[in-house]
Amino acid sequence: MFVKGLVFRYNKTMNNAYILFGKSGSGKGTQADLLIKHLKGSGEKVLYLSTGEHMRKFSQSGSYIAGIVKNTLDQGGLLPEFIAANTWSQYLIENFRGNQDLVLDGLARRLGEAVALEEALKYIGIKNIYAIFINTSDTWSIERLLGRGRSDDNQADIAERLNWFADNTMQSIDYFKTSSGVRYIEINGEQTIENVFSDILQALQ
């Protein structure tokens, strides 16, 4: 979705990073896809990174640690911060060319990782860092997740994910909210997909 008339106005000698946050069911992934399409439609080069996607690929790579990671994921366990940080840092090392905007989905879900991510982005020359929180209530998220009809979207699993977000990821969000080096944007996620995206673009002006 390229929204005519809404073009990012910044000095393009400076690359941007967009870190998206949202509870399960908030539509964060959909908004990441729309943002990528809009940036490309504006003529920008974009590098997209979803930690979950790359974590699953790594778990199938056959190494000893990949086997531990796969076992943890299969059991629904929590991976240590160093695994998550290694996943996105290795991806950036191999793929960032210095002329791309970054759209980051699923990164910095805990405080220590948030601190490391901000440090890494500044180190590689990203001047404009945006933390975008698509805020929804638990009730909204639960209704959306149950409506998907997936086997892992049951009441107990959903409650566990939402509690984990409140206990962990909110610390990362609060960190970026108060960081002088990050522009924090909070969006009402309890709208149509189109309206949420329009609000994101307006906030980025």
C-alpha positions as CSV (number, residue, x, y, z in Angstrom):
1,M,0.0,0.0,0.0
2,F,1.7,3.2,-1.2
3,V,-0.1,6.2,0.2
4,K,0.1,9.1,-2.2
5,G,1.3,12.3,-0.7
6,L,2.8,10.7,2.4
7,V,6.5,10.7,1.7
8,F,9.2,10.5,4.3
9,R,11.0,13.8,4.5
10,Y,14.5,13.2,5.8
11,N,18.1,13.6,4.6
12,K,18.7,10.3,2.7
13,T,22.4,10.4,3.6
14,M,20.9,9.0,6.8
15,N,19.4,5.6,6.9
16,N,16.5,4.8,9.1
17,A,15.6,1.8,11.3
18,Y,11.9,1.0,12.1
19,I,11.5,-1.3,15.1
20,L,8.0,-2.6,15.3
21,F,6.4,-3.7,18.6
22,G,3.0,-5.2,19.3
23,K,1.2,-7.9,21.2
24,S,0.2,-11.1,19.5
25,G,-2.8,-10.3,17.4
26,S,-1.9,-6.6,17.0
27,G,-1.2,-7.0,13.3
28,K,2.4,-6.0,13.6
29,G,3.6,-8.3,10.8
30,T,1.0,-6.9,8.4
31,Q,2.1,-3.3,9.2
32,A,5.7,-4.3,8.6
33,D,4.8,-5.6,5.2
34,L,2.9,-2.4,4.4
35,L,5.8,-0.3,5.5
36,I,8.2,-2.2,3.4
37,K,6.0,-1.8,0.3
38,H,5.6,1.9,1.0
39,L,9.3,2.5,1.4
40,K,10.1,0.6,-1.8
41,G,7.4,2.6,-3.5
42,S,9.1,5.8,-2.4
43,G,12.3,4.5,-4.0
44,E,14.1,3.3,-0.9
45,K,16.2,0.2,-0.5
46,V,14.9,-1.9,2.4
47,L,16.3,-4.7,4.5
48,Y,13.7,-6.6,6.5
49,L,14.5,-8.8,9.5
50,S,12.1,-10.9,11.4
51,T,13.8,-12.7,14.3
52,G,11.3,-15.5,14.4
53,E,11.7,-16.4,10.8
54,H,15.5,-16.5,11.0
55,M,15.4,-18.3,14.3
56,R,13.4,-21.1,12.8
57,K,15.8,-21.3,9.9
58,F,18.8,-21.5,12.3
59,S,17.1,-24.3,14.3
60,Q,17.2,-26.4,11.1
61,S,20.9,-25.8,10.3
62,G,22.1,-29.0,11.9
63,S,24.7,-27.6,14.4
64,Y,24.8,-28.7,18.0
65,I,23.4,-25.3,19.3
66,A,20.8,-25.3,16.5
67,G,19.6,-28.6,18.0
68,I,19.2,-27.1,21.4
69,V,17.4,-24.1,19.9
70,K,15.0,-26.4,18.0
71,N,14.3,-28.4,21.1
72,T,13.5,-25.2,23.0
73,L,11.3,-23.9,20.3
74,D,9.4,-27.2,20.0
75,Q,8.7,-27.2,23.7
76,G,7.6,-23.6,23.6
77,G,10.5,-22.5,25.8
78,L,12.3,-19.2,26.1
79,L,15.6,-18.7,24.2
80,P,18.4,-16.8,25.9
81,E,19.0,-13.2,24.8
82,F,22.4,-14.1,23.3
83,I,20.7,-16.4,20.8
84,A,18.3,-13.7,19.6
85,A,21.0,-11.1,19.5
86,N,23.3,-13.4,17.6
87,T,20.6,-14.1,15.0
88,W,19.9,-10.4,14.1
89,S,23.5,-9.3,14.5
90,Q,24.8,-12.0,12.1
91,Y,22.1,-11.1,9.6
92,L,23.0,-7.4,9.7
93,I,26.7,-8.2,9.4
94,E,26.1,-10.3,6.3
95,N,23.4,-8.3,4.6
96,F,23.6,-4.6,5.5
97,R,25.2,-2.6,2.8
98,G,25.0,0.9,4.3
99,N,22.4,2.2,1.9
100,Q,19.2,0.4,3.2
101,D,16.5,1.3,5.6
102,L,15.8,-1.4,8.1
103,V,12.4,-2.8,9.1
104,L,12.8,-4.9,12.2
105,D,10.0,-7.2,13.4
106,G,10.3,-9.3,16.6
107,L,13.7,-7.9,17.8
108,A,14.5,-6.5,21.2
109,R,11.8,-8.3,23.0
110,R,13.7,-8.1,26.3
111,L,15.5,-5.1,27.9
112,G,19.1,-6.3,27.4
113,E,18.5,-7.0,23.7
114,A,16.9,-3.5,23.3
115,V,20.1,-1.9,24.7
116,A,22.3,-4.0,22.4
117,L,20.1,-3.3,19.4
118,E,20.3,0.5,19.8
119,E,24.0,0.3,20.3
120,A,24.4,-1.8,17.2
121,L,22.2,0.4,15.0
122,K,24.2,3.5,16.0
123,Y,27.5,1.7,15.4
124,I,26.6,0.7,11.8
125,G,25.6,4.3,11.0
126,I,21.8,4.4,11.4
127,K,21.0,7.9,12.4
128,N,17.2,7.8,12.7
129,I,15.8,5.0,14.9
130,Y,12.0,4.7,15.2
131,A,10.4,2.5,17.8
132,I,6.7,1.9,16.7
133,F,4.4,0.4,19.3
134,I,1.1,-0.8,17.8
135,N,-0.9,-0.7,21.1
136,T,-3.9,-3.0,21.6
137,S,-5.7,-4.2,24.7
138,D,-5.5,-7.8,25.8
139,T,-9.2,-8.2,24.9
140,W,-8.6,-7.0,21.3
141,S,-5.6,-9.3,20.9
142,I,-7.5,-12.3,22.3
143,E,-10.4,-11.8,20.0
144,R,-8.1,-11.5,16.9
145,L,-6.1,-14.5,17.9
146,L,-9.1,-16.8,18.6
147,G,-10.6,-15.7,15.3
148,R,-7.6,-17.1,13.4
149,G,-8.5,-20.7,14.3
150,R,-4.9,-21.9,14.8
151,S,-4.2,-24.8,17.1
152,D,-1.7,-22.8,19.2
153,D,-4.2,-20.0,19.7
154,N,-6.0,-21.3,22.7
155,Q,-6.9,-19.4,25.8
156,A,-4.0,-20.7,27.9
157,D,-1.3,-20.1,25.3
158,I,-2.6,-16.7,24.5
159,A,-2.7,-15.7,28.1
160,E,0.9,-16.9,28.5
161,R,2.1,-14.9,25.5
162,L,0.3,-11.7,26.7
163,N,1.7,-12.1,30.2
164,W,5.2,-12.6,28.8
165,F,4.8,-9.4,26.7
166,A,3.7,-7.4,29.7
167,D,6.6,-8.7,31.9
168,N,9.4,-8.5,29.3
169,T,8.7,-6.6,26.1
170,M,7.1,-3.7,27.8
171,Q,10.5,-3.1,29.5
172,S,12.1,-2.7,26.0
173,I,9.3,-0.4,24.9
174,D,9.8,1.7,28.0
175,Y,13.5,1.8,27.3
176,F,13.1,3.1,23.7
177,K,10.3,5.5,24.9
178,T,12.8,7.3,27.1
179,S,16.0,7.0,25.0
180,S,17.2,10.3,23.6
181,G,18.5,8.5,20.5
182,V,15.2,7.0,19.5
183,R,12.0,8.5,18.3
184,Y,9.1,6.7,20.0
185,I,5.8,6.4,18.2
186,E,2.7,4.8,19.8
187,I,-0.3,3.9,17.5
188,N,-3.8,2.8,18.4
189,G,-3.9,-0.7,16.9
190,E,-7.6,-1.1,17.5
191,Q,-8.5,0.2,14.1
192,T,-8.7,-1.1,10.5
193,I,-5.4,-2.2,9.0
194,E,-5.6,0.8,6.6
195,N,-6.2,3.3,9.4
196,V,-3.4,1.9,11.5
197,F,-1.0,2.2,8.6
198,S,-2.2,5.7,7.8
199,D,-1.5,6.7,11.4
200,I,2.0,5.2,11.3
201,L,2.8,7.2,8.1
202,Q,1.4,10.4,9.6
203,A,3.5,9.9,12.7
204,L,6.6,9.4,10.7
205,Q,6.3,12.8,9.0
